[in-house]
Amino acid sequence: MHNVQCIMHIKTDQNIQNLSTYWIPSHIQFTDILLDDNEISVVPAKYFRRQPLLVNLNLDENYIEVVEEFAFCGINSLITLTLYDNSIEIVTQNMFKCLVNLERLEIDYNNIWDVEPNSWSDLQSLKVLEIDHNDLDIIRTDM
């Protein structure tokens, strides 16, 4: 099997609501997946695990309220994850597990009011964290 690198952009006219019922072909290895401006509300656990070459994942401008724990495990090559302008309220301890090579995380313009302890512990390569325009009143030292 040949690894084909290409960009996948899901057009907004598809109005994807449920990632669990939307199939991303695993026989094609994508470097960029752009699922912005859809109606996604949940990012299921390990949904992208069959895309090990994924570098950029854009989930902006959806209705995401829940990012299941370990949702991004299996895509260790991910460098940029954008989740801005969604409805996330809590950053859970295992939300960003496995993202050891992530350099840029954009979670601004959500409704985040809490970040659980050790939520950033796997983000060893993180250089940019955009978390402005949320509902955070207190930044804990154990994040």
HUPE-V607904 format. One record per run of one state. SS is the DSSP state (hx for helix, st for strand, lp for the rest). FROM is the first residue (numbers start at 0). TO is the last residue. If there is no record, write none. Layout:
# HUPE-V607904
[[SS;FROM;TO] [SS;FROM;TO]]
This chain:
# HUPE-V607904
[[lp;0;3] [st;4;8] [lp;9;10] [hx;11;13] [lp;14;17] [hx;18;20] [lp;21;27] [st;28;33] [lp;34;40] [st;41;42] [lp;43;54] [st;55;57] [lp;58;64] [st;65;66] [lp;67;78] [st;79;81] [lp;82;88] [st;89;90] [lp;91;102] [st;103;105] [lp;106;112] [st;113;114] [lp;115;126] [st;127;129] [lp;130;142]]
